[in-house]
Amino acid sequence: MENDSKKNNWQEKLHEIIYEADTKVGKLFDVVLLWLIIASIALVMMESVRDYDQKYHDFFNISEWIITILFTIEYILRIVSVKKPKEYIFSFYGIIDLLSTAPKYLSLIIGGGHYLAAIRALRLLRVFRILKLARYVGATDNLSKALKASRFRILVFISAVLVICIIIGTLMYLIEGDQSGFTSIPRGVYWAIVTLTTVGYGDIAPQSAFGQFLASMVMILGYGIIAIPTGIVTAEFTKLNPKNVSLNTQSCSHCSAENHKDGAEFCYNCGLKL
């Protein structure tokens, strides 16, 4: 019993350091982790520059291995410090943490695999916990709900836009022909999409007066079309009427649930005392 108690105390202390930013040690851990992530991303970016890689290849390689080993140890400690490891392993951050340790190991099998370490940039999302910006997570949740609620209307809208692009692309193929670069209907549809989205690469352009007139109509139509999805999502977002709720950085040591309200004594997910 005494050994179990000591083990639980050790796990709780480790959990407080790794998962919570309310304490000085926890905040220091997260700050050091963020700097390691930034350093790792910078190393990968610098290594991709051929001149720098030729001069400092060994330094880049050793530094990346050191950071990878530290991330591996951190990942193992995160698993050890929670009572339900599967909750962390299959969570969003758990998957990102695992993927962030893999690239350097993959480089032993696949050449250039270590460049995938740039995925570690996703770990910078932990800055929300350190700066106590978790209160904005609620707004993010509401935005995702609004996107989900409006997905069918957006799908119908995109389908209509694709139909318009096919019609316009076909017309431009018939009007302009090969001499203007519209060598096929798919090529015309490509031009319609580029023009309608106001990207305008300029690799294909209509030469005839009628073609230019149609292109002008497509450009004007593009400005109106871009605003429609925004309006759809905004309408759903306003229906949710999100409340400005302040959240803290405490993480439940039992189920790994985060984003508890300030002053909360019990986990909203499993009921365990925080």
VOMIKE-185690 format. One record per residue (C-alpha): residue in three letters; x, y, z. Coordinates in Angstrom, 2 decimals. Layout:
! residues N
REC  vexlum        u        v        w
REC     ALA        X        Y        Z
...
! end
This chain:
! residues 274
REC  vexlum        u        v        w
REC     MET     0.00     0.00     0.00
REC     GLU     2.80     2.35     0.94
REC     ASN     4.60     1.63    -2.35
REC     ASP     1.40     2.33    -4.29
REC     SER     1.00     5.61    -2.44
REC     LYS     4.57     6.66    -3.25
REC     LYS     4.03     5.70    -6.87
REC     ASN     0.84     7.75    -7.05
REC     ASN     2.57    10.76    -5.47
REC     TRP     5.42    10.47    -7.96
REC     GLN     2.98    10.25   -10.86
REC     GLU     0.96    13.20    -9.60
REC     LYS     4.05    15.39    -9.25
REC     LEU     5.25    14.39   -12.72
REC     HIS     1.77    15.01   -14.13
REC     GLU     1.65    18.47   -12.55
REC     ILE     4.99    19.40   -14.11
REC     ILE     4.27    18.07   -17.59
REC     TYR     0.57    18.78   -18.08
REC     GLU    -0.11    21.90   -16.03
REC     ALA     1.24    25.43   -16.44
REC     ASP    -0.20    26.86   -13.20
REC     THR     2.99    26.15   -11.24
REC     LYS     6.41    27.69   -11.80
REC     VAL     7.97    24.32   -12.58
REC     GLY     5.14    23.43   -14.98
REC     LYS     5.42    26.75   -16.79
REC     LEU     9.22    26.40   -16.99
REC     PHE     8.82    22.91   -18.46
REC     ASP     6.45    24.19   -21.17
REC     VAL     8.65    27.20   -21.97
REC     VAL    11.74    24.98   -22.37
REC     LEU     9.69    22.60   -24.50
REC     LEU     8.56    25.44   -26.78
REC     TRP    12.11    26.65   -27.26
REC     LEU    13.20    23.11   -28.15
REC     ILE    10.42    22.89   -30.71
REC     ILE    11.41    26.25   -32.24
REC     ALA    15.08    25.21   -32.28
REC     SER    14.22    21.91   -33.96
REC     ILE    12.16    23.60   -36.68
REC     ALA    14.92    26.17   -37.25
REC     LEU    17.52    23.41   -37.59
REC     VAL    15.44    21.56   -40.17
REC     MET    14.90    24.75   -42.16
REC     MET    18.59    25.68   -42.07
REC     GLU    19.62    22.16   -43.02
REC     SER    17.49    22.41   -46.18
REC     VAL    19.78    25.25   -47.35
REC     ARG    22.49    23.43   -49.27
REC     ASP    25.36    25.80   -48.40
REC     TYR    24.62    25.63   -44.68
REC     ASP    24.18    21.85   -44.78
REC     GLN    27.60    21.39   -46.40
REC     LYS    29.30    23.49   -43.71
REC     TYR    27.37    22.44   -40.61
REC     HIS    25.92    19.02   -41.47
REC     ASP    27.40    17.27   -38.44
REC     PHE    26.17    20.00   -36.10
REC     PHE    22.66    19.83   -37.55
REC     ASN    22.61    16.05   -37.34
REC     ILE    23.84    15.82   -33.72
REC     SER    21.58    18.64   -32.56
REC     GLU    18.54    17.03   -34.18
REC     TRP    19.32    13.69   -32.57
REC     ILE    19.63    15.31   -29.15
REC     ILE    16.30    17.08   -29.54
REC     THR    14.64    13.88   -30.86
REC     ILE    15.87    11.88   -27.86
REC     LEU    14.59    14.59   -25.49
REC     PHE    11.18    14.53   -27.22
REC     THR    11.13    10.73   -26.98
REC     ILE    11.82    10.85   -23.24
REC     GLU     9.15    13.53   -22.83
REC     TYR     6.62    11.41   -24.75
REC     ILE     7.33     8.39   -22.52
REC     LEU     7.01    10.52   -19.36
REC     ARG     3.65    11.85   -20.57
REC     ILE     2.40     8.28   -20.92
REC     VAL     3.77     7.24   -17.53
REC     SER     2.33    10.23   -15.66
REC     VAL    -1.33     9.60   -16.59
REC     LYS    -3.55     6.88   -15.14
REC     LYS    -5.19     6.18   -18.50
REC     PRO    -2.35     6.28   -21.08
REC     LYS    -4.67     5.46   -24.00
REC     GLU    -6.55     8.72   -23.41
REC     TYR    -3.33    10.64   -24.06
REC     ILE    -1.89     8.38   -26.78
REC     PHE    -4.97     8.69   -29.01
REC     SER    -5.67    12.35   -28.23
REC     PHE    -4.84    15.14   -30.67
REC     TYR    -1.73    16.23   -28.76
REC     GLY    -0.71    12.61   -28.15
REC     ILE    -0.69    11.84   -31.87
REC     ILE     1.17    15.07   -32.66
REC     ASP     3.76    14.32   -29.93
REC     LEU     4.31    10.84   -31.36
REC     LEU     4.65    12.12   -34.93
REC     SER     7.12    14.77   -33.79
REC     THR     9.52    12.08   -32.53
REC     ALA     9.29     9.88   -35.63
REC     PRO    10.99    11.87   -38.47
REC     LYS    14.57    11.45   -37.29
REC     TYR    14.08     7.74   -36.76
REC     LEU    12.47     7.50   -40.21
REC     SER    15.55     9.15   -41.71
REC     LEU    17.47     5.96   -40.87
REC     ILE    15.19     4.11   -43.30
REC     ILE    13.98     6.81   -45.71
REC     GLY    16.39     9.42   -47.00
REC     GLY    15.25    12.96   -46.19
REC     GLY    12.60    11.68   -43.77
REC     HIS    13.92    13.98   -41.05
REC     TYR    12.58    16.99   -42.95
REC     LEU     9.13    15.88   -41.78
REC     ALA    10.21    17.22   -38.39
REC     ALA     8.57    20.46   -39.48
REC     ILE     5.35    18.85   -38.23
REC     ARG     6.62    19.78   -34.78
REC     ALA     5.30    23.26   -35.49
REC     LEU     1.89    21.89   -34.45
REC     ARG     3.27    21.42   -30.96
REC     LEU     3.53    25.19   -30.69
REC     LEU    -0.21    25.10   -30.02
REC     ARG     0.79    24.45   -26.42
REC     VAL     1.55    28.15   -26.18
REC     PHE    -2.18    28.59   -25.51
REC     ARG    -1.71    26.81   -22.18
REC     ILE     1.39    28.73   -21.19
REC     LEU    -0.05    32.17   -21.96
REC     LYS    -3.40    31.14   -20.43
REC     LEU    -5.18    31.72   -23.72
REC     ALA    -7.36    28.65   -23.20
REC     ARG   -10.38    30.93   -22.87
REC     TYR   -10.30    31.25   -26.65
REC     VAL   -10.61    27.48   -27.12
REC     GLY   -14.34    27.88   -26.59
REC     ALA   -14.50    30.23   -29.55
REC     THR   -12.56    27.70   -31.61
REC     ASP   -15.02    24.97   -30.64
REC     ASN   -17.91    27.19   -31.67
REC     LEU   -16.25    27.86   -35.01
REC     SER   -15.82    24.13   -35.65
REC     LYS   -19.48    23.57   -34.73
REC     ALA   -20.52    26.34   -37.12
REC     LEU   -18.47    24.78   -39.92
REC     LYS   -20.02    21.39   -39.21
REC     ALA   -23.55    22.81   -39.13
REC     SER   -23.09    24.59   -42.46
REC     ARG   -21.20    21.81   -44.24
REC     PHE   -24.13    20.73   -46.42
REC     ARG   -24.87    24.27   -47.59
REC     ILE   -21.19    24.83   -48.32
REC     LEU   -21.09    21.52   -50.22
REC     VAL   -24.05    22.58   -52.35
REC     PHE   -22.38    25.95   -52.95
REC     ILE   -19.08    24.34   -54.01
REC     SER   -20.95    21.98   -56.33
REC     ALA   -22.69    24.95   -57.96
REC     VAL   -19.33    26.72   -58.37
REC     LEU   -17.84    23.65   -60.04
REC     VAL   -20.75    23.50   -62.46
REC     ILE   -20.25    27.19   -63.29
REC     CYS   -16.53    26.60   -63.86
REC     ILE   -17.24    23.70   -66.21
REC     ILE   -19.69    25.82   -68.23
REC     ILE   -17.33    28.81   -68.37
REC     GLY   -14.35    26.60   -69.21
REC     THR   -16.27    24.99   -72.05
REC     LEU   -17.32    28.39   -73.42
REC     MET   -13.76    29.73   -73.31
REC     TYR   -12.54    26.60   -75.10
REC     LEU   -15.07    27.20   -77.86
REC     ILE   -14.42    30.96   -78.05
REC     GLU   -10.62    31.10   -77.78
REC     GLY    -9.34    27.72   -78.98
REC     ASP    -5.77    26.43   -79.14
REC     GLN    -4.20    29.71   -80.28
REC     SER    -4.91    31.34   -76.89
REC     GLY    -3.82    28.36   -74.81
REC     PHE    -7.26    26.84   -74.29
REC     THR    -6.23    23.50   -75.76
REC     SER    -8.96    21.47   -74.07
REC     ILE   -12.07    21.82   -71.90
REC     PRO   -10.17    20.77   -68.72
REC     ARG    -7.65    23.51   -69.54
REC     GLY   -10.55    25.96   -69.84
REC     VAL   -12.00    24.76   -66.51
REC     TYR    -8.57    25.28   -64.91
REC     TRP    -8.54    28.87   -66.19
REC     ALA   -12.10    29.43   -64.91
REC     ILE   -11.18    28.21   -61.40
REC     VAL    -8.02    30.34   -61.30
REC     THR    -9.92    33.41   -62.49
REC     LEU   -13.02    32.86   -60.36
REC     THR   -10.93    32.56   -57.20
REC     THR    -9.11    35.81   -58.16
REC     VAL    -5.74    34.01   -58.15
REC     GLY    -4.93    34.93   -61.73
REC     TYR    -1.66    33.15   -62.62
REC     GLY    -1.69    34.69   -66.10
REC     ASP    -0.39    31.56   -67.82
REC     ILE    -3.56    31.52   -69.96
REC     ALA    -5.43    34.63   -71.06
REC     PRO    -8.27    35.23   -73.55
REC     GLN    -7.31    37.22   -76.65
REC     SER   -10.66    37.90   -78.35
REC     ALA   -12.97    40.74   -77.34
REC     PHE   -15.81    38.37   -76.42
REC     GLY   -13.43    36.16   -74.42
REC     GLN   -12.12    39.17   -72.48
REC     PHE   -15.69    40.31   -71.82
REC     LEU   -16.56    36.88   -70.42
REC     ALA   -13.38    36.92   -68.35
REC     SER   -14.37    40.29   -66.87
REC     MET   -17.75    38.85   -65.84
REC     VAL   -16.02    35.88   -64.24
REC     MET   -13.70    38.18   -62.27
REC     ILE   -16.62    40.25   -60.94
REC     LEU   -18.53    37.06   -60.12
REC     GLY   -15.50    35.80   -58.22
REC     TYR   -15.65    38.61   -55.64
REC     GLY   -19.27    37.78   -54.84
REC     ILE   -18.68    34.03   -54.67
REC     ILE   -15.78    34.34   -52.21
REC     ALA   -18.02    36.13   -49.70
REC     ILE   -20.80    33.52   -49.70
REC     PRO   -19.11    30.75   -47.63
REC     THR   -18.06    33.36   -45.07
REC     GLY   -21.67    34.50   -44.72
REC     ILE   -22.92    30.93   -44.33
REC     VAL   -20.44    30.11   -41.55
REC     THR   -20.96    33.50   -39.84
REC     ALA   -24.72    32.94   -39.71
REC     GLU   -24.23    29.59   -37.97
REC     PHE   -21.57    31.03   -35.68
REC     THR   -23.85    33.81   -34.42
REC     LYS   -26.57    31.26   -33.61
REC     LEU   -24.28    29.61   -31.08
REC     ASN   -23.97    32.81   -29.03
REC     PRO   -20.69    31.81   -27.37
REC     LYS   -20.10    32.89   -23.80
REC     ASN   -16.79    34.31   -22.72
REC     VAL   -15.72    31.61   -20.28
REC     SER   -12.33    31.78   -18.62
REC     LEU   -10.53    28.45   -18.54
REC     ASN    -7.45    27.36   -16.63
REC     THR    -4.57    25.08   -17.54
REC     GLN    -5.34    22.21   -15.18
REC     SER    -5.35    18.77   -16.72
REC     CYS    -7.07    15.79   -15.06
REC     SER    -4.52    13.15   -14.08
REC     HIS    -7.13    10.42   -14.54
REC     CYS    -8.74    11.08   -17.94
REC     SER    -6.41    13.85   -19.26
REC     ALA    -9.33    16.23   -19.81
REC     GLU    -8.24    19.88   -20.10
REC     ASN    -9.79    23.36   -20.27
REC     HIS   -11.50    23.33   -16.88
REC     LYS   -13.17    26.51   -15.66
REC     ASP   -11.27    28.74   -13.26
REC     GLY   -11.92    27.63    -9.69
REC     ALA   -13.07    24.15   -10.71
REC     GLU   -12.35    21.53    -8.04
REC     PHE   -13.51    18.46    -9.94
REC     CYS   -13.00    17.21   -13.48
REC     TYR   -15.99    17.91   -15.70
REC     ASN   -15.37    14.63   -17.57
REC     CYS   -14.75    11.96   -14.91
REC     GLY   -15.53    13.79   -11.65
REC     LEU   -12.09    13.22   -10.09
REC     LYS   -10.84    15.96    -7.76
REC     LEU    -8.33    18.20    -9.52
! end
